[in-house]
Amino acid sequence: SRFVSHAQARLLKDGKRIDITSFGLSLKDQTDLTKLTFAPERSLDNIRIEDWFKKEFFETNYWRLWSTMFAFQKWSSVAAMRRYMKRFIHLVGGMPRLGGIMRTKYNQYHSVVVPLKRYLQERGVHFDMSTQVVDIDFNLSSDKNTATVIHVISKNGKEDEINLGENDYVFITNGSITESTDNGSWTKAPVLKDKSTSGAWMLWEKLAKKDKTFGNPGIFSDNIDLQKWYSYTVTLKDDTFHDHMEDFSGNLNGTGGLVTMTDSNWLMSIVVARQPHFPNQPSDVKVFWGYALYPDNKGNYVKKKMSECNGEEILEELWYHLKIQGLMKPIVDSGKVNCIPVAMPFIDSLFMPCAKGDRPAVLPKGATNFAFLGQFAEVPKDCVFTVEYSVRCAQTAVYGLFETEKDVLPVYDSILKPEVLIKAMKAISR
């Protein structure tokens, strides 16, 4: 199926596929992984992954697969890594081929967001995309907390207030991993913006000052150099690249998932999705996406930081690693290729080391008419950077504020199954 991954070229070095039948973990690495999986989460507050493992661990196939699949860094939260281990331990054996990952027919916006928006609009939901929420007032007491006023600014800069009645409810997205994103172009590098340009983070900072149960946004947003990475989207009016990748990888477009260049100073990865990737994509147009975890390193071929590179330079570096410079030069010279680089200052914010309480509860104690939503509200046991986390977050909010007689869907606890543990232990010892 084109919608289930079975990668055959997951890791590359010197333009060639790496044998990843073994994770390359030493007995010490295996022991540390096992200890982490069963460590109590309360003992892992503010601890980085690099604090838990020896430096040799970060040279293994396991880490290369893990870090690029989920976008973890050495300085990411080891507690978040533990949650992933526990949550997806039944998929560890399939990690080299991205087994168990299912993909939508088109990109996630057109496959998920657009149908959901249409469904809601048909039921009377109004989306106002030109109004910014800049603050919320609360009536706070020892046992009851109520949102009272929403402060907004319209597109033309007009300030206004929305007074909340007894039947009004507020669902707050505190923080965002895509805030302050900037697009570059074929000839221009993107600009790395700071928090002052971010509505979601600035709003959360205001709210957090009102009550300590509203979380600690600075933990997730004050170290942009540790939280950023850069992505790029490539559009081609030519089949050459996609045909080459099918022949080289052994994967039809859409079945391979990530391809990572392990010897890239930027640690570049690409994803060649099923085509068309957009519902209105012309038949003669192909697209693919990529990202890199270390954009402040100088490239192997382009002697610049990725963060300083335009779209053309990023593709020069990619062609070099894939050993297809000669193949792609006439396509580029004919003007059939475009590449849009993107600076994402908060994209890894959700993995920053943190402690209990840094993420507010979805329903803070005493909340009567409001809830926090998204990747920076606390959903016990579940893993951020997943659709399921957002779904459970919304369920927790709605089922908690209203009498629905429904329960939040439980997290699949495969780690409690002996047969799953045995398979996982065999996999990491390969």
N, C-alpha and C positions, 0 to 999 in steps of 0.2 A: 504493500500500500504506500502511496505517496504521502500519507499523513502520519506514518509511524517511522521513527528514525532507526536506521541500522548503519551507522557510520563505518566506513571502511578506510577512511583516511583522516582519522581524528587528529593525530599529531604528526607534524612534518619536521625534518631537519635537513638542511642543504637541499631543499626541494624534493626530498624523498620521504616516503611513508616510514614511520617508526614502528618497529615491532612492539606492540603493547599487550602481548599475551601475559606479561607480568607487570604488576604495579611497581615492582622494584623496591618494596618496603623491607627494611631490615627487621629483625626480631624486636629491636628496641622501638622502631616506628609502629609496628603492629601492636605492641604492648601499650604505647602511648595512645593510639587510636582507641583501643579497647577501654582503657582507663577513662578517656574523655567521654566515651559514649555512656558510661555508667556513673560518671561523676554527678553529684547533685548540682543543679544549676545555681543555687545560692552561693556556691563556693567559687563561682567563675566571674563574679562582678568585675568589670573593668580590666579583664585579662585579655591580652592579644593572642592570636594563634602562634606567633613567633615566641611567646613566653612559655608555651606548652611543649613545643616540639624542638628537637635538636636541629641545627642548621642543615644537616644532611637530608632531612625529610623534604626540604624544599627543592631538592634536585631529583626527586623521584617522579616516575610517570604518574603515580597517584596524585601528587600535588599539582602537576601540570594539567591533568584532566580536571581535577576538582576546582582549581582556582579559575580556570578559563570557562568552565561550564556554568559556574554560579557567580563569577566576578568577585571572588574573595581575594583579599590581599593578605600579605603576611601580618599586617597590623590590624586586620579585621578582628571582630569579636570571636573569641573561642567558644563562648556560650552559643552564638548563632551557628557556628560550625557543629557544635554538639546537637543542636536541634535538628539540623539537616541530617546528621548521621542517624539519629533516632527515627526521624520521620521517614527517611527514604532508604533505610538499611536493606529493604527487600530488593532494591535496585542497584546495590553496590556492584554486584557481579556483572551487570550490563553497562556499567559506566564507560568502558572503552568504546562502546559502539552507540552510546547515548540511548541504550535500550530503555523502554518504558516511557519515553517522551513522545507525546502526541502533539501534532501541530494542526492549526486551523487551515481551512482551504485557502483563504486569502490572508493578508496581514491581519493582526489582531484588532486593529481599529475597525476595519470593515467587517470582520467576522464576528466581533463581540460588541464593540461600543455602538456602532451604527444600528444594529438590530435592537439593542437594549433601549437606545434613545428613541427609536421609532415606536417601540412597544409602549414606553412611558408617555410619549406625546399623544398617542392614540387614546390614552386614558386620562388626559387632561393635565399632564405635567408640563409646566412652562420652564424653559431654560433661558436664563438671561446671561448671555456671555459678555455683556459690555458693562457689567457692574462689579466692582471690587469690594469685598468685605474687608474693612480695615480695623475693626475692633468690635467687641461684644461686651456689653455690660451684664453683670450678674448681681443677684441678691444672694449673698453668701451668709450662711449661719452655721452653727455647730452641727445641725442634723439635716439641713435642707439647703440645696443650692439650685437656684433658678436663673436661667438666662432671661433678661428683661428687654434689652435693646440691641439691635444690630446696626452698626455704623457702616455706611457704604459711601463709595464715590462712584459716580456715573462716568461714562465714557468722556463726557465733556468737562469733567472735573468738578461737577456739582456734588457737594456733600449732602447726605440725607440720613434719616434715621428710620428704622423699622421697629415700631413698638410691638412687643410680643404679647399676645393675649393668652388666656388660659387654655386654649386649644391649639396653640402654636408650638412647634418643636424645631429644634436646631440641631443639625448634624454637621459637625465641624471636621474638615480634613486638615489636620495639623501637620505642617511640613509636606514636602513633595520632592521626589527624587528627580523630577524633570524640570523643576523651577529654574529660571534664569538661563535656560538653554539658548545657545547662539549658533546660527548657521553660517558657515563660511561659503566659499564658492570654488569653482575651478581655479580661480586666480587669487583668492583671498583666504587667509586663515581665519577661523572663527575667533571670537573674543571671549575670554574667560571672565564671566561676570561675577560680582560678589553678592552677598546676601541682601544688600540694600535694594537690589532690583527685584527681590523675590517677595511677592505678596503673601504666599502661604507661610514662609518662615517668619516674616516680620509680624504677621498676625499671631502666630503661636507664641512668639517672644512677648508680645503684649499680654496675651492671656496667661502665660506662665507666671507673670509677676503678680497676678491677682490671687493665686492660690497654689500652694505647693503640690497639690494633687493633680495639677494640670501639666505636669511633666517638666522636662529640662531640655529645651530645644538646642541649647548651645553644644551639648554633648555630640549632637549629630550634625551640626552645621558650622562649627567654628574653625574647622581644619580642612579647608577646601583642597589643599594640596594632597591630603590623604583620602579625600572623598571623590575626586574627579576621575573620569576617564573620557576619552574622545572616541566618537564613532564616525562612520562614514557610509553614505549610501551611493551606490554606483548605478547609473543608467546607461545602457548600451543599445544602439540601434544596429546590432550585429550579434550573430550567434556564436562567434568564434570562442569567446571565453567560456561560455556555458557548455559548449560541446567539448572543449578541452577538459573542463573539470569533471564531466561525466566519464570521459575516457580515462583520465588520470586516477580518479578516486574509485571508480567502480560503482558509484552511486548515481542513480537518476536524480535529476534536480528535485530537491525537496525531501530526499530520503537520507541525506548524509549529515545534516546538522553542522555543527562547528567543525572547522578545519583550522588548527592553530599552528603557527610557525614558531616552534620552540626556540629557535636560534635568533629570533627577531629581538633586537634591543628594545623595541616597543612592545613586544609580545602581542603581535598582530593575530587576529582571528577573523575568519569570514564565515558567513552562512549563505549558501546558495539555496534559496527557497524554491518551492514549486512555482512554476510559471503558468499563468500570469499570477503575480503577487497582489495585484490590484484588480478589482472588478472591471474597471474601464481601461485596463492596460492594452495598448495596441499589440497585435500579434507579432509585429516586427521589432518590439522593444523587450529587452530583458533587464532585470535588476538583480542586485545582490547587496548585502549589508555586511559591514565589518566593524570591529572595534579593537582598541588596544589598551592594555592596563597600565603601561608605563610611558605616558606621552611626554614626559620631561627628559627622557633619554634621547641621545642623538641616534639617528637611524644608521643601519649598517651600510646602506648605499647612499641615501640622501643624508648628508652630514648636518642635519638640523634636528632639533626637537620636533616631535610630531605636532606639538601644540603650536609650533610656528609655521607649519606646512599648510599649503593650499591643497585643493583636491588633486591637482595634477601630480604634485610631489608625493602625496600619499600613495597614489597608484604606481608611481615609479618604484617606490620602496616595495610595494606588494608584488609587482611583476618580477623584481629582482629575487625575492624569496621563493617565488613559484617557478623561477627559471623560465619565464615566458616573455622576456623583454623583446626578443626578436619577433615573436608571434603577435604581440599586441601593438608594437610600434606603428605599423601601417593603419591599424584600426583607430588608434589615438590620433595619428596625423591626419586622418580623413575627417576628423571632427565628429566621430560617431560615439564618443564616450564623454560622460560627465560624472563628476564626483563631488558630492557635497559633504564636507567635513563638519562635525558638530561638537562643540564644547559643552560638556555636561558637568557642571561644578558639584552637584549634589547626588550624582547617580549612585554612589556607593555609601551614602550617608546612613542608610538603614543597617549597614554592617559594622558601624563604629562600635568599639567597646563601650559598654554601658552597664548600669546597675539597676536593680529593682526600683521602680518609681520614675526612672528617666523617661520611659514611655508612660503616658497616663493610661489608666484603665479606660476601656471603651465607655463605661458608665462610672464616672468617679463617684465616690461615696456621697450619697445625698442628692445626686442629680435627679431633678424632676422632669426636665423638658429638653435636655440636651445630651449629646454623646459625641465622642471623638471617633473618627473613622480613618482608615488607611494604614499605611506601613509603619506609622509612628504611634499607633495606639496598641496597647498590649493585648494580645490574644494568646493565652497560655498554651504551651506545647507546639504551636504552629510555627511555620517558617515564613519570614518576610520574603519579599521578592517573588511571591507566588499569587496567582489569582485566588486560590483557596483562602489565603490569609484575608484578603479583602472581603470575600464572601462571608466568612465566619465573623469578621468584624461587623459587617452590616447586620447579620443575623443577631448577633449579641445585642446590638443597639436597639433594633426594632422589637425583638422578642422581649427585651428587658423593659422597654418603655410602654409597650402596648400589651393588651391581653389577647394574645394570638393562640394560646394553647399549643405552641410549637416549641421544640427544643433545637438548640444550635447543633448542627451536624457534628458528631464527634470526630476528632482527628484519628485517622487510621493508625492504629498502634501495632504495626507489624513486628516491632522489636520484642513483643511478648510471645511471639511464636517461635518455639525451639528450632523448627526446621529452617526458618528464615535466618536465625542467628548462626546456625551451622553452615549454611550456604555462604553467608557473609564472611565468616572466619576463613573458610576455604578460599574465598575470592581474594582477600587481602594478603593471604600467604602465598599467592601464586608467584 
